[in-house]
Amino acid sequence: MTHRNYKSMLTGKLLLLIAVALLASGIVFAALQKITNDLIEGYLNSDEYYEKESTRYTQKFSDYVSANHLSTSDRQAFEQWAREENHILLTISKDQILQFNSTYSRSDESAYGKEKVSQYHQTHSRPVQFSDGQAQVRIDGFYSSRYFALAFTLELFGATLIFLIIVLLGIRGSLNYLKTIHQEIHILEGGELDYEMTIKGNDELARIAQSIEGLRKAFLDKLKAIEELQKESRSLVTEISHDMRTPLTSLIMYLEFAKKERSEARTDDKVGYVDNAYHKALQLKRMSDNLFAYFLLDKETEAELESVTVKEVIYDLISDQIAVLHQENFRVHISGELPETYIYVNMEELGRVFDNLMSNLLKYADPAEEINIVFTSNQETFEIRIHNTIKKADAKTESNRLGERIIGRMMNRMQAQFKSTQENNEYLTLLRFWNTKI
């Protein structure tokens, strides 16, 4: 489903809901109209009801005439009464001569006192006493029209009520879900970051909840990474402090011996003390350099990577390192071939990786045993495996393994992988790179 469909999904649901509500309210309106029309027409349009209403209005008109002492010529009063009663047709005759008709216009008034009334009027009229004598009054009316108007109002109200009920029931789920999202956001604001957001459906509200959930997880991962980094830093400082204490104590001891015995001690002994102190000072410097490099890597910006050929770059670096090993009387055996593939690296940091590996080999590898370097590759990765035997005197390496941590961090910055394992006096180092296109 496209992003556009996602954005219009909630609108589509609302439009569909409104369409259903309109259809249902229309059906209800038509049904109510049919029922009320049948009731009104079945009762209010009957002859019995018509005669009853005509008689009632005739009596009402008779009372109006008596109360106002009207004569058959007070046509303006008749017109006003008919207009106020609404839906009424009033006809008055005297001695079978028309005196007033509420349907006549001003131009028709000349017929009053001259025009003879119809037989229908004579048959359906009723006598009413006026101030100038008795006259015949016929009242016709649309008596049921007011009930039709009232029924229409009730029908419209009922249909509107049905429409509102359907719409409110339809959006109740979305409103409840929105309320749930609001409550869960407040929970997260309170610091309960382990609380998972409720994700229901696949509309805009669900996507908002999903985005908040992704943000929550990303923030938790960030906090976890910071916590692990702080834990690693505390552990490293503790280990470094312990490892630096031993050469520092030896350095102080040798310097004290040289100081106390500078007068009596033999020259050979003085030289020995100074040499030992010098070596311990170098060891301390190396530890401080490694520690500085480790923390500096953490603050540096992301490494700038470039695509290079494995065969050229790795060959040059390995050749230089092997030459150094040969000068130090190490035997090196290489197996496998360098592939014609490309990898992403930072040349400066890759050189530092191989320098650290060389430093570790010179420091801890047994010159009496052969160092094995194996190249392996497939469609996805290129690997370098280095296997060596640890010198018996250095079988117990530095506990902090700071050099390896530096290598691992630089490899991670190049989106590569570093692993090392030790079993008895056998040590294996793995560098893994992912192949890429030019």
Sequence and secondary structure as in RCSB ss.txt:
>XXXX:A:sequence
MTHRNYKSMLTGKLLLLIAVALLASGIVFAALQKITNDLIEGYLNSDEYYEKESTRYTQKFSDYVSANHLSTSDR
QAFEQWAREENHILLTISKDQILQFNSTYSRSDESAYGKEKVSQYHQTHSRPVQFSDGQAQVRIDGFYSSRYFAL
AFTLELFGATLIFLIIVLLGIRGSLNYLKTIHQEIHILEGGELDYEMTIKGNDELARIAQSIEGLRKAFLDKLKA
IEELQKESRSLVTEISHDMRTPLTSLIMYLEFAKKERSEARTDDKVGYVDNAYHKALQLKRMSDNLFAYFLLDKE
TEAELESVTVKEVIYDLISDQIAVLHQENFRVHISGELPETYIYVNMEELGRVFDNLMSNLLKYADPAEEINIVF
TSNQETFEIRIHNTIKKADAKTESNRLGERIIGRMMNRMQAQFKSTQENNEYLTLLRFWNTKI
>XXXX:A:secstr
  HHHHHHHHHHHHHHHHHHHHHHHHHHHHHHHHHHHHHHHHHTTSHHHHHHHHHHHHHHHHHHHHHHT  TT H
HHHHHHHHHH SEEEEEEETTEEEEETT  GGGGGGTTT B  HHHHHH EEEEETTEEEEEEEEE TTHHHHHH
HHHHHHHHHHHHHHHHHHHHHHHHHHHHHHHHHHHHHHHTT TT      SSSHHHHHHHHHHHHHHHHHHHHHH
HHHHHHHHHHHHHHHHHHHHHHHHHHHHHHHHHHHTTTTS HHHHHHHHHHHHHHHHHHHHHHHHHHHHHHHHHS
     EEEEHHHHHHHHHHHHHHHHHHTT  EEEES   S EEEE HHHHHHHHHHHHHHHHHHB TTS EEEEE
EE SSEEEEEEEEEB GGGSS  TT HHHHHHHHHHHHTT EEEEEEETTEEEEEEEEEEE  
